[in-house]
Amino acid sequence: MAGLLSGLFGNYSEVSVQELSNQYGSYLMPEEKIQMGFKLIRDTFMVTDERLIFIDHQGVTGKKTRVASIHLDSIYEITMETGGTGFDDSELTIQYITSPYYRTTNIQVASYKFEFGKKFNLQPIYVALLTLAHQNRKRLNA
């Protein structure tokens, strides 16, 4: 019941890797492995060893599906906001490069914000993605 309420308020809840592999394994590239995943009522967010995958089931029946991804090597900044009192949620915002060429004078960027329940411990995900972003910045600016 708490998971359903959390989903109704737009918060992700963690899902097992096995369940995600069974349901969404066909969206993975060869040799790609799911590390962790989270689910809303119909939508899913997965972290693999190559990218972040967003699966958005659309329409009344949810049969129409939009699949998008952010390659891990394009992430350059992460911000985290923990939940406060009241209805505040925890948020994780990822900023990433959308240009096909990362070393160019016309870099295009975007951001994506995830909302988790205020009791969800975001720190491990934040630290892992921050470490990745830091390595990407060093690589891109070398």
Secondary structure as GFF3:
##gff-version 3
##sequence-region A 1 142
A	DSSP	alpha_helix	2	8	.	.	.	ID=ss1
A	DSSP	beta_strand	13	15	.	.	.	ID=ss2
A	DSSP	alpha_helix	17	24	.	.	.	ID=ss3
A	DSSP	three_ten_helix	25	27	.	.	.	ID=ss4
A	DSSP	beta_strand	34	39	.	.	.	ID=ss5
A	DSSP	beta_strand	44	48	.	.	.	ID=ss6
A	DSSP	beta_strand	51	58	.	.	.	ID=ss7
A	DSSP	beta_strand	64	71	.	.	.	ID=ss8
A	DSSP	three_ten_helix	72	74	.	.	.	ID=ss9
A	DSSP	beta_strand	75	81	.	.	.	ID=ss10
A	DSSP	beta_strand	90	97	.	.	.	ID=ss11
A	DSSP	beta_strand	109	116	.	.	.	ID=ss12
A	DSSP	alpha_helix	123	140	.	.	.	ID=ss13
###
